[in-house]
């Protein structure tokens, strides 16, 4: 199968490409810059130039392939709503291009958009009063495309997709601890973050591409919920720093924009995903991965 991969040079997308190539698929990678195109060319991956805001290029990439895995997202923490609308428009363009073909279109969302404080499942829709509304329209559109003859489905990622080379939330927590001289958690630190190793997530995307059902949500969740206090303790040990609790009122100043995420209690299950696709995570857990890779330099 020839697969159009967006976010092809990103943390998740680049791992998805490795997984697809190892399984015998062909890849067309989206690149929005000359640097990105060069990275893909070095891997022997054909390049499709464009970006999420260029809906014509998104549609053309989709039409040129047998399926799409959409991992790209503009992580603009200053304007989530605009980033969400760009994502929705890109999905709409690719969906229009694939309408009536029965080809797979797999989009990406986040488990943190589910109702907090309870274990979210694949059957749960987004919390319409929650903090992650920028992803909701894209989820709804993806599932609706199934009625238009697209084998559309979505993969929800947890807050931590970890591994060697991670540049997401976990290394930012490490950097904050270094800068502040303490490793902090908020309140009692019992709020939970689900997690998955990068390569386990990539394998799930491939399984959804090959076997996923139209109109379904899948969860790339290896660990249902890791207590943030345990994350902070591991960072403290790794950096030889004190581990302290701070109040919710202190969190914005201490963590910056990351405070709202690190305060979330958003456990999630992948039981249905494992049952339906036979996905079994095999990578290291978040705490072991932190200890192994995150305290260099």
WOPE-V163859 format. One line per field, one symbol per residue. ss: DSSP state (2 for helix, 1 for strand, 0 for the rest). A space follows every 50 residues. Layout:
BEGIN
ss=???
END
This chain:
BEGIN
ss=01111100002222222222220001111110022222222200011110 00002222222220001111000000000222222222222222222200 00011111112220000001000000000000222222222222222200 11111110011100000022222222222201111100000111111222 22222222222000011111001111122222222222200111110222 22222002222200000100222222200000000222222220000
END
